[in-house]
Amino acid sequence: MRFSSRVDISAPNPIAAAEAAAKAQGTALGKLNDSNPTRHGLAPALVPEVYTADPRGPRIAREALAAFLTATYGCSEAEEETKSEAEPNTEPVDPNRLYILSSTSEAYSWLIKLLCDAGDAVLAPKPGYPLIESIARLECVDTVEYQLQFDGSWYIDVAELESLLDDPAVGDRIRALVLINPNNPTGSYVKPEERERIVTLCRERGVAIIADEVFYDYTLEPFAGNARLAGERRVLTFALDGFSKMLAAPHAKVGWIQVSGPADDVTEAQRRLDVIADDYLPMSDIIARDIPALLDAAGSQTDRVRARVRGNLATLHRLLDADEHGLVSVLRAEGGWNVLLRVPSVIDENELVLAMIERHGLSGQPGYFFDMTSNGYLAISLLPEPDGFERNVRAVLDTVNGLVG
């Protein structure tokens, strides 16, 4: 596995080496220059804890998160398939393989620093949310698009991925493949057969996988056999998740990275990722102390949101089926919070949204926001309260039918 040259992992100076040796032997050294006020009775009453400066995030929070992930998800299906019959069916998530940080956006930034030098590239899906391209650009890294295809359902064209990885013009610069599982806005999960081929491609070419799984639990109309990429052991994998989607709480800025893969690659990756995490400082103890309680609420909150989006999807199907004009349809979404509506391509997408603003005081995101390859798409959220969601759908139908009629 190839890593960027921007992370300084040079040998420590003699003092740092001696300190590390003492720590490994269980010897606690005093420090003349210890300027951590919480070690000297100066912590404020509102934040009484001793600051440990653990770059991966406070240990107690990572242990709580590891226990939650183990109890909720266990290990991935890919791990199950590679276990011997003598091994248990589940494997605890190791808190040492977790990094807690402020958001999955920050996680993308850290991982691009870890894997890419300026001018390198990451593979990112289209249609897709433009966040990855924007973050990569801030890191002076290119994004190479791979196109999701639709044939009654969305799928990854693995042959195209292979062609891009083998392309002399770009292949040698590609350091990571981003998989959104399920993707936004298409709602498509990574299928089992796609996963097998992708893992093989990445392993053979030394390309890491960044798996964004923030919407994973929000199944809508899935196919059988989907699985998290978190815990994938056959290729270096960084799985991203967080409270923003799990708790439907974008203001609860907690995200995490779970590192997995071949042992040597994981060790080397974490050696470098620790440097990045340390430079950016660990998550605030004020936030971290609430993580166990937030994890306790995660199950019921996810259930609540899942019921909302599934109920609204059922309403959407009902309203589309009942519309006498039949001009609007919905593309199958396997998971997530959003779906794509298909409208007549003779309607310009900008014209459609501007007409909705004029007629109903309602704006929206047309397909070109997500780099759809053709005209005639509109994203719609499944999160609004049922009455509001029905009004939104009826506004779309009224506008489309008015423009075509």
N, C-alpha and C positions, 0 to 999 in steps of 0.2 A: 504494500500500500504506500502511495506517495503522499507526502505532507508538504505544506508550504514551508518556505524558507523564512517567513516573516516572524516565526516564533523562536525566541532565543532559548535554546536548550543546551547551551555551552556548559562545560563542567563547572561546578561551584568553586568558589574560592576556598582556600584552606580552612578559614573560620567556619563558613557555611557547611563544609564537609564534616568538620569536627562536631558541629551542632547536630547535624543529621545522624551521625554515628552515635552520639550520646542519646538522642531520642530513641533510636532503634534499640538501644540497650536498656531503655527504661529509666535513664538518668535525667532528672529535671534540672536544667541549668538556670541559674539566675541571670538576669541581663541588666547591665549598667544603663543601657539605653532604652529600657522598657517604657514606652510613652503611651501605653494603653491605659487610659484613666480608669477603666472598670476594674483593673487589677489592683488599684490603689485606693479603694473606698470612695471613689468619686463618681460612680454611676448615678444618674438621676433616679429618683424614686419611680418615675413612670417607666423607666427601662432599667430595671435593677440587675439584669443578667450580666455575667462576665462575657465580654466580646471575645469570641474564639477565632474569628477571621478564617474560618474554614472556607476555602475557595469554592468547594462544591455545594455550599449551603450548610446551615446548621445541622449537625449530625442527627439530633432528635427529630427534626423535620424530615430528613431523608429516610430515617428508619420508619417513621409513620407512613410516609408515602410508599416505601417499599412493601410494607405490610399490606397496605390498601391494594396496591397493584397485584400482589400475589394472591390475595383473597378474591379479588374481583375478576382478574383475567387469567391467572396462572401463566403458563408459558405458551408460546405461540404454537400453532399447528405444525409449523415447519420444524420446531424443536421436537414435538411429539414424534414426528416421522423419523427423526434421526436418533432417537433414544434407543438403547438396547432394551430387551424385555426385562432385564434385571433392574433397570432404573425406574424411579417413580414416575407417575404420570404428570406431576407438576414439579416445577423447580422454583424456589423462592427468588424473588427479585432482589438482587444484591444492592444494598444502599450505597455501596462504594462505586457502583456503576451509574449512579444518578447525579445529575447536576440540576440544582434548583436556581432559577433566575427569574427575571421580571416578566418575561413573555416569550412566546415562541418566535416573535420577530427578533428579539435579542438572540435567541438560540440560532436562528439562521445566520445572523451576523457573526457570532462566535465560530460557527462551523465553517463558514466561508473563509474566515481568517485561518482556521486550522488547516484547511485542505487546499486553498488556492493562493497562488501568488498573483500579483497584478497581471492582467492579460490572460489568465486562465479562464476556464468556463465551467458552468454547471448546466446540466440538462433540466429543463423545466417544462411542465405540461401546458398545452394550449388546447381548448379553452382553459383559462385559469385566472385566478385573481392576480393582479399586477404587482403584488407585494414583493414577490421573489426577485423579479427583474429590478425593482427599485432598490432593494437592499443590496443586491449584487453590484449594481452600478455604483453605489456609495462605497463599496469595497474595491472598486476598479476591476471588477470581474465581469465577464460577459455571460449572458444567458443564451443558450442554444435551445430553441423550441422543438419539442416533439409533439406531434399532433394527435390528440385523441380522436378516434373515429366513431361515427354513429351509424349503426345498422340495426335499428330497432332497440338497441341498447349501446352504451358507450363501451369502447374497448381500447387497449393500448396496442398499437401496431409495433410489436417487438422487432419485426424485421427492419422497420425504420430506425429504431434505436440502435440496432446492430450496425446499420449503414452509417449512422452518424458517428458512432464510436470508431468505426474503421475508416472514416473519411480523412484522408491525409491533411485536408485543410483545417479541420477542427478537432479530430479525434484525439490527438496528442495533448490538446489543451483541456480536455474534459476531465475534471477531478471528482465530480459527484453527480449523482442522478437523484432528482427530487421526485418523490412519489407522494401524492396527496391521496389519502386512503380513509374516507372517500373524498373525491375531488370536489372542489367548489368552482363553478356552479353546476357542473354536470351531475353531481351526486353519485359518481361511479366508483366502486371499490376496485382494488387490484384483484383480479381473478386468480384462482390457484394456479392455472396453467401459465398465466402471464408471469406470476411470481417466480415460478421455477426457472423459466427461461431468463428472466431478468437477473436473478441471483447468479446464475451461471455466467451470464455476460459480464456482470460487474466483477465477479471473482476472478475471471480469466484476464480482465483488463486492468485490474487494480483500481477500480472506481468504487468509491463509497456510496452508500444509499442514505439519503436523508428522507425519512418517512414522517410526514406530517399527518397525525392521526387524531386531530382535535375533534373531528365530527364522527369518529368511528361508531360511537354508541347510538347514534340517531338513525337507525335503520328505517327505511320507508318501504321500498319494494325491492328488497335485495334478492340476489341469486344465492344458491347454496354454496357453502365452502369458503366464504370469505374469512380472513383471519388478520389479526394485527401483525405488522412487521416488527413490532417491539419484541426483542428477544431473539431475533434471527441470528443464528450462530455461524452461518456458512460464509458470510461476507460482512465486512465492517459496516455496521448499521447504526444510525443515530435516529431514534424514534422521538418525536416531539408530541407533547400534549400539555394541557394546562387547564386552569380553572375558568378561563374566559368562556369556553364552550361547555365544559363539563358542568359548571354551575350556572350557565347562562348569565355570567357576571363579568362583562368586559372590564369593569372597574376593579375587579379582584385580580390584580396583575401578578399572577404566579404561573410560571411555566416550568417545564422540566425537559431534560434530555436523558434518555436511557440509552446507554452505550452497550452494544453487543457485537459479537463476531468472533473470528479466530483469536485465540488468546494473545498471540504476539502482536497482532494488529491493535487489539483493544488496549494492551499495555502501552504501546507506543503512542496511540491516539490520546490516551488519558494523561500521559506524561506531558504532552504538549497542551492539551486542553486545560490542564491545571494551571499552566502559566497564563493562559488567556483569562481564565476565571479569576485568578489571583490579581491580575492587573486591573480588572474591572470591579473587584471587591465583591464579597459574597452578599447574598440577600440580607436585607435588614432583619434583625431579630424581632422587631416590632411586628413585621408581617409574618415571619416564620412561626411565631408562637401560636398563631391562629390556624395554621395549616391542619393540625389534627382535627380540630372542630369542623373545619370546612370539608375535610374528607368524610367525616361522619354524615354530613348533609348531602354528599354528592349523589348517593344512590337515589334518594327521594326526589332531589331536584332534577336529575337526569330523567327520571320517570315522568315527572310533571311536564318537562319540555317535550319529551318524546310523545306523550299523549296529545299535546297541543299540535305538533307538526303533523302527526298522523291524522288527527281529526280534520285539520284544515286541508290536507291532501285529499281526503275523502270528499270534503265539500267542493273542492276544485273539480274533481272528476264529475260530481253530480251536476254542477253548474255548466260545465262544458258540454256534457251529454244532453242537457236540457235546452241548450241554445239552438234555436231553429236554424240559424245561419251556418253553424258548424265551421266557422272560419278560424277558430283558435283551438289548438291542441296543446297537450303537455307532453314533453319528452320524459320517458321513464327515468325516474330518479331513484337510485338504490338507497341513498342515505343522505343525511345532512339537513340543513334548514331551508334551503332554497331549491326552486325548480325553474326550469326554462320553459317558457311558453313559446310555441311556434305560431307566428302570425303570417298572413299572406305577404310574400316577399315583394309584392308590388307597392307595399307601404314602406316608405323610407323610415328607418328606425327613429331618426331624430324627429321627423314629422309626427310619428306616433306619440312620442313622449311629450312633445310640445302641445299636441292636441289634448292629451290627458291633463296637462297643466291648465290649459284654457277651459276645458269642459268641466273638470272635476277637482281642480286644485291638487292634483296628484302627480308626482314625478316618479321616475323609475330609471333603471339601468338597462339600456339596450344591449344586444348581443355583442356589438363591436367593443364594448367596454372590456370584454373578456377574450377578445381576439377570435370570435367566431369567424369561420371562413366564408360565411355568406350572410346576406341580409335576412331579417325576418324573425328575430328572437327578442325576447323580453324576459328578464329575471324577475321572479316574484318570491318574496319571503313567506314562509309558512308560520312565522312566529306571531303575527298579530292576534289579538283576541278574536274569537270566531265571528262576531258581528262585523268588526272592522275588516277582517279578511274577506268576508263575503262582499262587502261594499267595494273593496279593491278589485276583486275579480269582475264584479258587475261593471265597474268603471272601465276596465280593459275591454270587455265585450262590447259595451256601448260605444266606445271610441273606435274600435276596429270596425264594427259594423257600420258606424257612421261614415268612416273614411272610405270604405269599399262601396257602400251603398250609394 
